[in-house]
Amino acid sequence: MKIGITCYPTVGGSGIFATRLGVELAKRGHEAHFITYERPVAIQDQDYENVYVHLVSVVEYPLFKYPPYTVALGSEMFRITGQQDLDLLHVHYALPHSTAAFLAREITGKPYVATLHGSDVTILGSDASYMPVNTLSLERADAVTAVSNFIAKEAHESLGISREISVIPNFVDSDRFKPAPCTDPEANNSNDVTVTHISNFRPVKRIQDLIYAMNIVTKKAPNARLVLVGNGPERHRIEKLVDELNLGNNVEFTGYRSDVPNLLGCSDVVVLCSETESTPLTLLEGMSCGLPVVATEVGGIPEIVDDGVNGFLVPLKHPEAIAERILELNADPGLRKRLGDAARATVMDRYTIDKIVCQYTEVYEEITSA
């Protein structure tokens, strides 16, 4: 099967997931044709068999204050569908990809699947500036999927979508992200825990709550470490807060890293304190590495984290609760081991590559045979 995939090619969760899905489909003999404005970050340093990238060209013209990317994307979808004889289009993140796919189908007649990830429903997608066309493009899709029950529910309530939405969660490479000993000789060998947070440093991630939590933690566990992996618009503000609280010896900023499994191998706990999430890949990666997680009880996170079983759920905007759970895990290695083992078991039971990819291929087969 030949599949055209559109996504944002950046380090955001939807783009990373879409790219990984395309690669896995290619490994199984399908052709994955990425149609986007630049080569996706997740495959920038490697070429894969059966994976192709087609770049969208947008005309810069003085008349346009905002170049009409949706039209350019739809036109490229049309061109590549005909040129490569694609069987279907799979669009990730509704805005503007589902609308472009709708336009392309009007010309080619080829079906499209739209996968909902997060703010394409909860923030941008439901804004009055976009909602009518966004909703129409999803209603007219040949299939709609969402990465969590939370997102599916939001699509029905916020966008007014009446059609069926299939829930297919994100997946994690459990062979790459697996329990392993720390191989970094410079990693902290103290008795206190190493906490890891991975994100794109946007305001919605509320990293400041984790910094305030670490300020509490280090009062009782002075050698506890926080490793912040990633980059983004909030980084300078977070660095300033770390300096103000004199946490420079406890907090490390790594920037973007390609060796995340190694970093997790030297970690004891993964923390995510976002305002909202759908099915966060960073939690699944930490859990797959056999680590307990502490995460806010928002969005689709409770669908992954069973409080007290494979991790802990905490209230939003509550650094004290985050600190309490970190200290609890710091004091009890046995608890860390039990929760971490359960976290790995959760991934192996529900979020492996084979379990998720086959659900998408079933959707593809259904809409192409209709």
N, C-alpha and C positions, 0 to 999 in steps of 0.2 A: 504494500500500500504506500502511496505517495502523499505525504501530509505537509501542508503549508502551515507554518507556525509563526504567529506574530506575538511579540512581547516587548516590554521595555528591556533593553540590553544591559541594564545597570546592575548594581549589586543588591537591589531590592529583592524581597522574597519571591514575588511573582516571576520576575525575570530569571532568577536562579533556578526556580522550580521548573519553569517552562523549558529552559535550556537543558536541564538534566533529563527531563522527560523526553525531549527530542533525541538526545544521545542514547538513551536506553531503548527507544523505539528503533533507532538505527542499528543498534547491536542485535536486535531481533529480526533484522532483515528488511525493515521498512526504510523508506527514504524520508528524511526530515529536512525540509526546506525552510530556513528561517528568513522571514521577510521583515526587515526592521531598518532603522536608520544608521546603525553601526553594528559591527560584529559583537555578539553578546560577550560580556565579561567572562562568563564561565567557560568559554571555549576560545578565548583570545590566544592562549599559548599552546594550543594543541589542535591538530586536524584529526577528524574522525571519519572513518569510512561511512558512506551513505548520509553524511551531513553536509548541507550546502547553505551558503549565506547569500542572500540577495538584498542589496542595499537600496533603500527608498531615496529617490532624488527629489528634493523640494526646491522649487524655483524661488529665488529671492527677487522680488519685484517691488519697486517703490510704492505701488498702489496698495500693497498688503502691509498692514501694521503687524499682523500675525500670519505667517505663511500657512496656507491651507493644507496641513499635514494629512488630515483625514482623507481628502480627495487624492492626494499623492499616494498614500498607502493603499487605498482602494484600487487605484489604477495599477499599482505594482502587483497587488494580489491578482488582479485580472490578467496581467501580462504573464506572470509566472505560472498561474494555473494553466493557461493555454500552452505556454512554451514547454513546461515540464509535465504536462498532462496529470496534474494533481488530482487526487481522488476527493480531497476535502481540505478545508481550512480549520485550524484550531487556534482560536484567539484567546490570549491570556490577558486579564485586566480589561474590563469592558471598554473603558474610555481610552482612545477612540476606536479601538480595534474591532469591536462588534459592529459598529456603524460602517466601518470600511469593509468588513466582511459582507455585511448586508448589501452594500452597493455592488461589490464584486459578484455576489451570487445572482444579482439581477441580470448580469451580463452573461456569466458563465453557466449558471444553473447548478454549480457544484455546492454541496451542503457545507455548513459551518457549525462548529461547536464553540460555545463561549464558556470559559471557565472564570468564575468570580473568585477574587482573592481577598479583598479587604476594603480599602478606601474607595475602590471603584463602585462600591455599594454604600458604605457607611458615611462617607464624607463627600467626595467629589460627585459620585454618581447620582446621589439624591439631591444635589444642589439644583435649584430652579433653572440655572443656566444650562444644565445638561440633561436633566431628568427625562423630559418627554421623549427625546430622541434616543437616549440611552435605554429607556424602558422598551420602546418600540423595537430597537435592534435586538434586544434579548428575547422579547416575546416572539419575534419572527425567526429566531435561530432554530436550526434543526435539532439541537440539543443544548441544554444548559447544565453545567455542573458547578458545584461550589466546593471549596476545600474544607468547609466545616458546616455543621448544622446551624451554627450561629449565623454564618454568612447567608445561608439559604433562607433562614427566617427573616433576616434583615432585608433581603431582596424582595421577599413577598410583602413585608410591611412598609419599607421605606420607598421602594421603587414601584410598588403596586403590581408586581408581576404575579400573574395568576397561573401560569403554566407550571408543570412539574420541574423541579430542580433536583438532579441527582447529586448526592454528596459523595465525593471521592477525595479523601484527604491527601495531604502532601506525603512524600515518602523520604526515606533516608537510606543511604548506601550502608547497610549494616556490616559489610565486609571492610569498608574503609573506616567507618566510625564504629569502633569496637573497643572493649576494655583492653588496655595495654599499659605496661609499666612506663613510667616517665623516663625519657631518654635524654632530657636536657640537664647537663651537669650543673648549670647555673640556676636551676629551679630551686625554690626555697625548700629546705629540708627541715624546717622547724616543726614543732608539734601542732602549730596552729594551721587552720585551713587556708587553702588558696581558692578564692572565688573567681569565677570567670563570667563575664558579660560580653555578648557579641551582638552588635547592631550597627545600623547606619547613622547613629548619633543624631536622630531627629527628635524634636520636642516630644512627640508622642511616646517615645521610649522612656521618658522620665528618669534619665540616668542620675539626676541629682538626688532622687530618693535613695538610690543605692549608695551614693557618696555619704549622705547623712546617716544611713544605716551603718556604714563602715566606721564612721566617726564614733558610733556607739560600740560597735564590736571591738575596736582596738583598745577601748578602755579596759576590757576584760581579757582580750586576746591580742596583746601588743604586736605579735608577729604575724597576724593574719594579713593576707595579701589579696588585693583585688586586681585582676588583669582585665583591662578594657580593650577589646579587640574591635577594630573598625575605625571609621572616620565619618565626618559629616558636619553639618552646620552648628551642632551643639558642642563640638569638641573644645573650642577655646573657653567657652563659659564653664564647662566642667573642669578644665585644667585650672581655671582661676579659683573655682570652689575648692578644689583639692589643696591648692596653696593656702587659701584662707583658713582651712581647717588643719593645716600642718600635717597632711596625710601623704606627703611626697614619698616617704619611705615605705608606704603600704600600698600605693596605687601605681600601676604601670600601664602606660598607654602604648599599645603595640602598632597602631595603625592597621591597615588591611593586611591580612596574612593568608597565604595559600596553604599553610601547614596547620590548619585548625585541629585536625585529629591529634597532632602531637601536643598542641597546647592543652587540649582537653585531657590528654593522658597525664598531664602534670597538674590537673585541677582536682578539687574535691567536691565542689558545688557549682552549679550553673544557676544564675539568677536572671530573671527577666521581670521588670517592673512597669511594663507598658500600660498606657491608658486603654488600648484596645489591641487585639491581635486576632488573627483567624486561626491558622494552624502553623505556628512559628517554627521554621526549620531549625533555628538554634536550639530550641528545647528538644526537638527530636534527635538532633545530633548529640547533645549532651547525654540524653537518656540512652541512646544507642551505645555510648561509650561507658555505660554503667554508672552514671553519675546521678545523684539525687538532684532535683531541681526545686527552686523556690520561685514562685511566679504569682503575679497578681491574678485574682479571680475575675477575669474579664474575657469577653469575646468567646473564642473557641478553646481557650486554654483549659477550662474544666472538662472538656471532652478528652483531653490528653492526660492531665494530671489528676490522679485520684488522691485527694488530700490524706496524708498520713500513710499512704500505701507505696506510691512510687515518687513522692515528692511532697511539697507543701504548697498550699494556696494561701495567699495573704491579701488583705484588703488593699484597694488602690489608694495611693498617696499616703502610705503608712510606713515610713522608714523604721519605726520602732518594731513593727511586726516582722519586717524583713530581718532586722538585727536579731530579734529573738530566735528566729528559726536558724539563722546562721550560727549563732552561739550554741544552740541545741545540737546542731550537727557537729560543731567544733568539739564539743565535750563528749561526743559518743561515736567513736569510729564504727561500732557495731551497727548503730542506726544508719550511718552513711552507707554501710555495706548492704544492709537489708533493703533500703529504699533504692539504692543503685541497681541491685540485682533485679528488683521488681520493675524498675524503669527500663532496663534492657529487655526484660521479658515482654513488656508492653509493646515495645518497638517490634520485636520479632513476631509477635502475635498479630499486629495490626498495620504496621507502617513500613514493611519491607518493599523493595523495588518490585519484586515479582507480584506481590499481592495488589499493588496499586496500578502498575502498568497494564496488567491484564484487564482491569476494570475500564481503562480508557479504550483499549482495543475493542472491547465488547461494544462500547458506545459507537466507535467508528464503524464497526461492521453493521450495526443496527441501522445507522442513518444512510450508509452507502447502499444497503440492500433494499431500502424502502421503495 
